[in-house]
Amino acid sequence: MKCIICKQGETIAGKVSVTFERDGMTLVIKNVPAQVCANCGEEYVDEETTSRLIKTAEAAAKVGVQVDVREYVAA
């Protein structure tokens, strides 16, 4: 797909790290599948994966996690 940020690069499949910060909690999830622009590096995570990441972050916040680094595990 054409990058909507730089409008020049094409995206390629890759892995990225996603960081969530809220109310004193920091959660980093590594190796998240994404499309990454070959020109500018902009990252695009699909809707299903984003939904899973948000649920993971909400669950971590609910149990009082302050700082955590996790590996992404596909469903």
Beta strands, then each sheet from edge to edge (+ up, - down):
strand 1: 11-22
strand 2: 25-37
strand 3: 43-44
strand 4: 67-71
sheet 1: 1+ 2- 3+
sheet 2: 1+ 2- 4-
end
